[in-house]
Amino acid sequence: MTDLSVDIAGLHFKNPVLAASGTFGYGLEFAELIDLNQLGGFCTKGLSIEPLEGNPPPRIVETHGGMLNSIGLQNIGVRAFVEQKLPHLRRYQTHVIANVFGFSPDEYVDVIRVLNDGDGVAAYELNISCPNVKKGGMEIGNDPNEAARLTEAVKRVARRPVIVKLSPHAQSIAEVARAVEAAGADALSVMNTILGMSVDIYARRPRLGTVMGGLSGPAIKPIAVRMVFEAAQAVSIPVIGIGGIVTAEDALEFIIAGASAIQVGTANYADPGVTIKIIDGLKAYCRQQNIERIRSLIGTIRC
Ligand SMILES: Cc1cc2nc3c(=O)[nH]c(=O)nc-3n(C[C@H](O)[C@H](O)[C@H](O)COP(=O)(O)O)c2cc1C
């Protein structure tokens, strides 16, 4: 029997495969399509203190090897999540990670306070890296001092582990990683989408309503693997790898480069069962390579 379990931020995950925020709804939308109990965990859509409608359409454009989105953090608000979604999610044997967003550090803290009272949330993932909002997202994630200040403020009130999700736009991912680790972060998620743009050549207009949006999917994978490698070298807290993962082989690249777990985002749209296939693929690889525990693979890259 292969042991796929990993430990991150004091939590035991049955396997290192999680679904990424914004591509898995509030989890319940996928409960009829896959067995949620098989997942290591999943991240909810980003939750803000008040409900948000998001950006004007069009908000999604397909690109070669990926997609651009400008959803803009549409969500039902943290109170509705705690009242309407959490009671149903508690039935599942998987870790629910609440992805948190605010337009100011105070708003992040307000969201965390509401979640603290919600039974069934395993950890918080701070989105300080969304390219689709003007304030609060990338502005914080790109500046090591701002990122550290926010992490500290959240850690003061959080009753659960805090995972900070980093931006690929930071000048030095290692510097931001070290700053949030020093501020008390329990783990890192690397990375969010990369700002991109697409043009309709007949209308001569941008394809997205907001002109620019976040690029995700296989096209960004090599950048994400590089950033996970750099972040994992810089800190001693666990790093969760995200960006363009579709297969078990993709997931293994991240794990060997230094990720303690991985998240699958855009691939869920093409195949809602992709996370389960990746778990099966990891088992098959470990069996074939005579690896008893997948955790023994983390960061074993030889450069
Ligand atoms: C439609 C869409 C919505 C997203 N919403 C969020 C969000 O609310 N919070 C967040 O931290 N990341 C969000 N993300 C980023 C993903 O969680 C992930 O970091 C990114 O898409 C890269 O992974 P992938 O290539 O596997 O999709 C979103 C991504 C997409 C495609």
The ligand as an SDF file (V2000), in Angstrom:
LIG
                    3D

 31 33  0  0  0  0  0  0  0  0999 V2000
  -12.0810   31.2780  -13.1520 C   0  0  0  0  0  0  0  0  0  0  0  0
  -11.0330   31.3730  -12.1000 C   0  0  0  0  0  0  0  0  0  0  0  0
  -11.3400   31.9370  -10.8600 C   0  0  0  0  0  0  0  0  0  0  0  0
  -10.3570   32.0320   -9.8560 C   0  0  0  0  0  0  0  0  0  0  0  0
  -10.6950   32.5700   -8.6440 N   0  0  0  0  0  0  0  0  0  0  0  0
   -9.7530   32.5980   -7.6380 C   0  0  0  0  0  0  0  0  0  0  0  0
  -10.0970   33.0830   -6.3310 C   0  0  0  0  0  0  0  0  0  0  0  0
  -11.2440   33.4420   -6.0410 O   0  0  0  0  0  0  0  0  0  0  0  0
   -9.0940   33.1260   -5.3910 N   0  0  0  0  0  0  0  0  0  0  0  0
   -7.8090   32.6980   -5.6530 C   0  0  0  0  0  0  0  0  0  0  0  0
   -6.9550   32.7400   -4.7640 O   0  0  0  0  0  0  0  0  0  0  0  0
   -7.4840   32.1960   -6.8700 N   0  0  0  0  0  0  0  0  0  0  0  0
   -8.4170   32.1510   -7.8500 C   0  0  0  0  0  0  0  0  0  0  0  0
   -8.0750   31.6340   -9.0900 N   0  0  0  0  0  0  0  0  0  0  0  0
   -6.6840   31.1570   -9.3390 C   0  0  0  0  0  0  0  0  0  0  0  0
   -6.5740   29.6320   -9.2110 C   0  0  0  0  0  0  0  0  0  0  0  0
   -6.9090   29.1980   -7.9100 O   0  0  0  0  0  0  0  0  0  0  0  0
   -5.1460   29.1590   -9.5720 C   0  0  0  0  0  0  0  0  0  0  0  0
   -4.2220   29.7590   -8.7040 O   0  0  0  0  0  0  0  0  0  0  0  0
   -4.7640   29.5050  -11.0200 C   0  0  0  0  0  0  0  0  0  0  0  0
   -5.8590   29.3500  -11.8900 O   0  0  0  0  0  0  0  0  0  0  0  0
   -3.5940   28.6600  -11.5390 C   0  0  0  0  0  0  0  0  0  0  0  0
   -3.9000   27.2870  -11.5210 O   0  0  0  0  0  0  0  0  0  0  0  0
   -4.4570   26.4620  -12.8240 P   0  0  0  0  0  0  0  0  0  0  0  0
   -3.5210   26.7670  -13.9530 O   0  0  0  0  0  0  0  0  0  0  0  0
   -4.4600   25.0230  -12.3930 O   0  0  0  0  0  0  0  0  0  0  0  0
   -5.8410   26.9900  -13.0990 O   0  0  0  0  0  0  0  0  0  0  0  0
   -9.0410   31.5440  -10.1080 C   0  0  0  0  0  0  0  0  0  0  0  0
   -8.7460   30.9530  -11.3500 C   0  0  0  0  0  0  0  0  0  0  0  0
   -9.7070   30.8630  -12.3440 C   0  0  0  0  0  0  0  0  0  0  0  0
   -9.3530   30.2160  -13.6620 C   0  0  0  0  0  0  0  0  0  0  0  0
  1  2  1  0
  2  3  1  0
  2 30  2  0
  3  4  2  0
  4  5  1  0
  4 28  1  0
  5  6  2  0
  6  7  1  0
  6 13  1  0
  7  8  2  0
  7  9  1  0
  9 10  1  0
 10 11  2  0
 10 12  1  0
 12 13  2  0
 13 14  1  0
 14 15  1  0
 14 28  1  0
 15 16  1  0
 16 17  1  0
 16 18  1  0
 18 19  1  0
 18 20  1  0
 20 21  1  0
 20 22  1  0
 22 23  1  0
 23 24  1  0
 24 25  2  0
 24 26  1  0
 24 27  1  0
 28 29  2  0
 29 30  1  0
 30 31  1  0
M  END
$$$$
